[in-house]
Amino acid sequence: MPRPSGPGPGTLAPMRRSLLDWYHRNKRDLPWRRTGDPYAIWVSEVMLQQTRVAVVIDRFTTFLQRFPTIPSLAAAPEQDVLALWSGLGYYRRARMLHQAAQAIVCDHAGTMPSTAEGLRDLPGIGSYTAAAIASIAHNQPIAVIDGNVQRVLSRIQGWHSDDRISEAAVRRKVEEFAQTLVDPQHPGDFNQAIMELGATVCTPRNPQCLVCPWASECRTLGEHITPKRAPMTTRAAACLLAVRTRSNRTEVLLEQRAVSNSVMPGMWELPPLAPDYKPTAAPILTVRHAIMQVNYIVHVHAISPQKLPKADVATHRRWIEIEQAFSMALTGLARKVLTKARVLPKSDSRPRVFAPHPIVEVL
């Protein structure tokens, strides 16, 4: 059976209608879709970059409860912003969000620019985020192109990328086609619809072509050829978990990463152990933690305060009360270890009674 030749000029309007009809029937009920506030839409778009929707849903609501306006975000200490971002990863996003809020207050009287061009002048806002905010919040007819959109439109047109045809070349064609296709009357809904299609139907593996509203216009009808991704690598790491009680208060030892020359500057973590450190006992806990293309196998060693290895002079270590640690800017790995060791709770409710796992020795 011959494949469709791809959409022609006369099919653009029907494609727009069929996609929007599908979207209004099938879209997920997500909190950022219930508002037209540019600030809320901005926060959601930044959070959703390289983070699963399920993780963002709760964090989005909590973030806006703590920082309901741009001035409130701009006035907050950076550590407070990072603390609320803890667990979402890619902390540079939070720093740039914070800096952009400060720029909006200083240079724009607290009001976000309404065009993609104006938004791109703010720290940390690139073409994608600017287009998303401008189209969804301000109805600017500009295409939004993320990985989902590129995949959908590449399959529609039969554009494959491999070792002979670069992804950059395909993306240039996608950008031109996307701008032609975007609905000039409903650009915000249209952009969200095509991203939704890529996230739920036209997925990277096993796309559901039978229920796709654009199947009749698709040249691919299935997975398309893309370059092989670099394989994940595995590395071993180790950290220590030291817990003590002082004046009936339980404390955990944390270390702050350097502000410069650090992957996550200013974040708090469990003190890492040097590769040449020779522990006298087996780890009390082993966790897996992925960062970018690396899978870390992290061995957690319980060490009494009296036997702590000497820290570097420049290292900033502190004993932190559990209640305070809960609200600090912890790295995702630190939060994961402390949760598994029952030093921090699994839920967002603050711990009232310290009930560590039996493997954690409190001294």
Buried (B, 14 or more C-beta within 10 A) or exposed (E): EEEBEBBEEEBBEEBBEBBBEBBEEBBEEBBBBEBEBBBBBBBBBBBBBEBEEEBBBEBBEEBBEBBEBBBEBBEBEBBBBBBBBBBBBBBEBBBBBBBBBBBBBEEBEBEBBBEBEBBBEBBBBEBBBBBBBBBBBBBBBBBBBBEBBBBBBBBBBBBBBEEEBEBEEBBEBBBEBBEEBBBEEBBBBBBBBBBBBBBBBBBEEEBEBEEBBBBEBBBBBEBBEBEEEEEEEEEEBBBBBBBBEEEEEBBBBBBBBEEEEEEBBBBBBBBBBEEEEEBEEEBBBBBEBEBEEEEBEBBBBBBEEEEEEEEEEEEBBBBBEBEEBBEBBBBBBBBBBBBBBBBBBEEEEEBEEBEBEEBBBBE
